[in-house]
């Protein structure tokens, strides 16, 4: 296992080069969010607006994961009036101000204002009609998003040493999920990204090794109590990429030996359940071994696993040291609204 991790570190520059050749700059994290507590437009219109923001990020090559930057929109209904037709229709004029915000530093990165008129059978439908006219692929929108991309890349390029230091500090305190969250937001298009990717894998490995030690201790305690099924259940929670996996296999061998010695006295139902878990363990190990056959695919899998862990809102204990994702989003939009009012 240690050999594989060392090989991974050596292959990181090539891996990142392949990734960037396929998707240049496509991994900048920009989180779409509309605060529904803003009493500007109906709830359904807010939902339509958030869908537009999601489309705006994905259509222009941004990754929609929680990170340092957030894209939000503040809608305002300028006017709405019925038409003299029968049955009456409603005409709305809606202004939508789109903001990209630096969440930790509370800075407006860039902004753009759209103004549209919409027509519908009700006031609500007229507002939604106006919101839906935002063209996420228009030349104007693309220029706005490219400007945002440039500013975000400049931000990370200038602050990368501080970002790495922050992630290292969090990792040293065993706050691995938070450390990965900091690193996962760094765009792959930076020249220095291989250093970030290597650190992500180190933190990811430390995290799964921590969990492996917890589950191994639990499994050995259950094994001492002859609870073979419980011990296997604990071992099945351990990631095959852990550096402790040889100890996992050794513990499974002990379970096999003990169950074979006591097989005659075991109930058929319990024996069947244990055999099923043994099969699951073998399949999990075979899948991991198959990944090792293609080293480049293994490296991609490890970086993706690191990112998946980074965007998880909960640690293995079901808690997080920092504020939740929703709280952070709400706080930055509340800050924005306060500045707009001032």
C-alpha positions in Angstrom: 0.0 0.0 0.0 2.8 2.4 0.9 4.4 1.6 -2.5 1.2 2.6 -4.3 0.9 5.9 -2.5 4.5 6.8 -3.3 3.9 5.9 -7.0 0.8 8.1 -6.8 2.8 11.1 -5.7 5.3 10.6 -8.5 2.5 10.5 -11.1 0.6 13.5 -9.9 2.2 16.0 -12.3 1.3 13.8 -15.3 -2.1 13.2 -13.9 -2.8 16.9 -13.5 -1.5 17.6 -17.0 -3.9 15.0 -18.5 -6.8 16.5 -16.5 -6.0 20.0 -17.6 -5.7 19.0 -21.2 -9.2 17.5 -21.1 -10.9 20.2 -19.1 -8.9 23.4 -18.8 -10.0 25.5 -15.9 -13.2 23.6 -15.5 -12.8 22.8 -11.8 -13.1 26.3 -10.3 -15.6 26.0 -7.5 -18.5 28.5 -7.6 -21.4 27.7 -5.5 -24.9 28.8 -6.7 -27.2 30.0 -3.9 -30.4 32.1 -3.6 -31.5 33.0 -0.1 -35.2 32.2 0.1 -35.6 34.5 3.1 -35.2 37.6 0.9 -38.8 38.9 0.6 -38.5 40.1 -3.0 -40.2 37.5 -5.2 -42.4 34.4 -4.7 -40.8 31.1 -3.6 -41.3 29.5 -7.0 -39.5 32.4 -8.7 -36.6 32.0 -6.3 -36.4 28.3 -7.3 -36.4 29.3 -10.9 -33.6 31.8 -10.3 -31.5 29.3 -8.4 -31.8 26.9 -11.3 -30.6 29.7 -13.6 -27.5 30.2 -11.4 -26.8 26.5 -11.5 -27.0 26.5 -15.3 -24.9 29.6 -15.4 -22.0 27.9 -13.5 -22.2 24.6 -15.3 -22.6 26.1 -18.8 -19.6 28.3 -18.3 -17.2 25.6 -16.9 -17.4 26.0 -13.2 -17.8 23.2 -10.6 -20.8 23.5 -8.3 -19.2 22.5 -5.0 -18.9 24.4 -1.7 -15.8 26.5 -1.8 -14.5 30.0 -1.2 -16.7 31.6 -3.8 -20.5 31.9 -4.1 -22.7 33.1 -6.9 -26.0 34.6 -5.8 -28.8 36.8 -7.2 -30.8 39.6 -5.7 -34.1 40.0 -7.6 -36.3 43.1 -7.5 -39.7 43.5 -9.0 -39.7 47.0 -10.6 -43.3 46.9 -11.8 -46.2 44.5 -12.5 -49.5 45.4 -14.1 -52.5 43.6 -15.7 -53.2 43.9 -19.4 -56.5 45.2 -20.7 -57.2 41.9 -22.4 -59.8 39.3 -21.5 -58.8 37.2 -19.7 -56.2 39.6 -18.3 -52.5 38.8 -18.5 -49.8 40.3 -16.2 -46.7 42.1 -17.4 -43.7 42.2 -15.0 -40.4 44.1 -15.1 -37.8 42.3 -13.0 -34.3 43.4 -12.2 -31.9 40.6 -11.2 -28.5 41.6 -9.8 -26.0 38.7 -9.9 -23.1 38.8 -7.5 -20.0 36.6 -7.2 -18.8 36.8 -3.6 -15.6 35.8 -1.8 -17.1 34.0 1.2 -14.3 34.1 3.8 -13.1 37.6 3.1 -16.6 39.1 2.4 -15.7 40.8 -0.9 -17.8 41.3 -4.0 -15.6 39.8 -6.8 -17.9 40.9 -9.7 -21.5 41.7 -10.4 -23.9 41.9 -13.3 -27.5 43.3 -13.6 -30.1 41.8 -15.9 -33.5 43.5 -16.6 -36.3 41.6 -18.3 -40.0 41.8 -18.9 -42.2 38.8 -18.5 -45.8 37.9 -19.3 -48.0 35.4 -17.5 -51.5 34.4 -16.4 -50.7 35.5 -12.9 -48.3 37.9 -11.2 -46.2 35.0 -10.1 -46.0 33.5 -13.6 -45.1 36.8 -15.0 -42.2 37.1 -12.6 -41.0 33.6 -13.4 -41.3 34.4 -17.1 -39.0 37.4 -16.7 -36.4 35.3 -14.6 -36.4 32.6 -17.2 -35.2 35.0 -19.9 -31.7 35.1 -18.4 -29.6 33.6 -21.1 -26.8 31.7 -19.4 -24.9 31.2 -22.7 -25.2 34.7 -24.1 -22.0 36.5 -25.1 -22.7 39.0 -22.4 -23.0 36.3 -19.7 -19.9 34.5 -21.0 -17.9 37.7 -20.7 -19.1 38.2 -17.2 -18.2 34.6 -16.2 -14.8 34.7 -17.9 -14.0 37.9 -15.9 -15.1 36.1 -12.7 -12.8 33.1 -13.7 -9.8 35.4 -14.2 -10.3 37.2 -10.8 -10.8 33.9 -9.0 -7.6 32.4 -10.5 -5.7 35.5 -9.6 -7.0 35.2 -6.0 -5.8 31.6 -5.7 -2.5 32.2 -7.4 -1.7 35.0 -4.9 -2.9 33.2 -1.8 -1.8 29.6 -2.5 0.9 29.5 0.2 -1.6 30.7 2.8 -4.2 28.2 1.6 -1.7 25.3 1.9 -0.6 26.5 5.3 -4.2 26.7 6.5 -4.9 23.2 5.2 -1.8 21.9 6.9 -2.8 23.4 10.2 -6.2 21.8 10.0 -4.7 18.5 9.1 -2.2 18.7 12.0 -5.3 19.1 14.3 -6.9 16.0 12.7 -9.6 18.2 11.1 -9.1 16.3 7.9 -12.5 17.0 6.3 -12.1 20.8 6.8 -8.5 20.6 5.4 -9.8 18.8 2.3 -12.5 21.4 1.9 -9.9 24.1 1.8 -7.8 22.3 -0.8 -10.7 21.0 -3.0 -11.7 24.5 -3.9 -8.3 25.3 -5.5 -8.7 25.3 -9.3 -6.8 22.6 -11.2 -5.7 25.1 -13.8 -3.1 26.7 -11.5 0.4 25.8 -12.4 1.1 24.8 -8.7 -1.9 22.4 -8.6 0.2 19.2 -8.5 1.4 20.4 -5.0 -2.2 20.8 -3.9 -3.3 17.4 -5.3 -0.4 15.7 -3.6 -1.4 17.3 -0.3 -5.1 16.3 -0.8 -4.0 12.7 -1.1 -1.9 12.9 2.0 -4.8 14.4 4.0 -7.2 11.9 2.5 -4.9 9.0 3.5 -4.5 10.3 7.0 -8.3 10.6 7.3 -9.1 7.0 6.2 -6.2 5.7 8.3 -7.8 7.4 11.3 -11.1 5.7 10.6 -9.4 2.4 9.9 -7.8 2.5 13.4 -11.2 3.1 15.0 -12.9 0.3 13.1 -10.0 -2.1 13.6 -10.1 -1.5 17.4 -13.9 -2.1 17.3 -13.5 -5.3 15.2 -10.8 -6.8 17.5 -13.0 -6.1 20.6 -15.9 -7.9 18.9 -13.7 -10.7 17.8 -12.5 -11.2 21.4 -16.2 -11.6 22.3 -16.7 -14.1 19.5 -19.0 -11.7 17.7 -17.7 -12.6 14.3 -20.5 -10.9 12.3 -20.1 -7.7 14.2 -16.3 -7.8 13.7 -16.8 -8.3 9.9 -19.3 -5.4 9.8 -16.7 -3.1 11.3 -14.0 -4.2 9.0 -16.2 -3.7 6.0 -16.3 0.0 6.8 -12.6 0.4 6.2 -11.4 1.9 2.9 -9.1 -0.5 1.0 -6.8 2.5 0.3 -5.9 2.7 3.9 -2.3 1.9 4.8 -3.7 -0.3 7.5 -5.4 -2.6 5.1 -2.9 -5.4 5.6 -3.9 -5.5 9.2 -7.6 -5.6 8.1 -6.8 -8.7 6.0 -5.0 -10.3 8.8 -8.0 -9.8 11.2 -10.3 -11.3 8.5 -8.0 -14.3 8.4 -8.4 -14.7 12.2 -12.1 -14.5 11.9 -12.0 -17.2 9.2 -9.9 -19.5 11.4 -12.1 -19.0 14.4 -15.4 -19.6 12.5 -14.1 -22.7 10.8 -13.1 -24.1 14.2 -16.6 -23.3 15.6 -18.6 -24.0 12.5 -20.3 -27.1 13.7 -21.9 -25.3 16.6 -23.0 -22.2 14.7 -26.6 -21.6 13.7 -27.3 -21.9 10.0 -28.7 -18.3 9.8 -25.7 -16.7 11.5 -23.3 -18.8 9.4 -25.1 -17.7 6.2 -24.9 -14.0 7.3 -21.2 -14.3 8.0 -20.5 -16.0 4.7 -22.3 -13.1 2.9 -20.1 -10.5 4.7 -17.0 -12.5 3.8 -18.2 -12.4 0.1 -18.7 -8.6 0.4 -15.2 -8.3 1.8 -13.7 -10.3 -1.1 -15.6 -8.3 -3.7 -14.5 -5.0 -2.1 -10.9 -6.1 -2.1 -11.1 -7.4 -5.7 -12.5 -4.0 -6.8 -9.7 -2.2 -5.1 -7.1 -4.5 -6.6 -8.6 -4.0 -10.1 -8.1 -0.2 -9.7 -4.4 -0.8 -8.9 -4.0 -2.5 -12.3 -4.3 0.9 -13.9 -2.2 3.4 -11.9 -3.5 6.5 -13.7 -7.1 5.4 -12.9 -6.1 4.9 -9.3 -4.8 8.4 -9.0 -7.9 9.9 -10.5 -10.0 7.8 -8.1 -8.0 9.0 -5.1 -8.3 12.7 -6.0 -12.1 12.2 -6.6 -12.4 10.4 -3.3 -10.6 13.3 -1.6 -13.0 15.8 -3.3 -16.1 13.7 -2.3 -14.9 13.7 1.3 -14.3 17.5 1.1 -17.8 18.4 0.1 -19.4 16.1 2.8 -21.1 18.2 5.4 -20.5 15.7 8.2 -17.5 14.0 9.7 -17.6 10.3 10.7 -19.0 11.3 14.0 -21.8 13.3 12.3 -20.5 16.7 13.4 -18.4 19.5 11.9 -16.3 21.9 13.8 -17.1 24.9 11.5 -20.4 26.4 10.5 -22.6 24.3 8.2 -22.6 25.1 4.5 -26.1 26.6 4.6 -25.2 28.9 7.5 -22.1 30.2 5.6 -24.1 30.9 2.5 -26.9 32.6 4.5 -24.3 34.7 6.4 -22.5 36.0 3.3 -25.8 36.9 1.5 -27.0 38.6 4.7 -23.8 40.6 4.7 -24.3 41.5 1.0 -27.9 42.7 1.6 -26.7 44.9 4.5 -24.2 46.6 2.2 -26.7 47.1 -0.5 -29.1 48.8 2.0 -26.3 51.0 3.3 
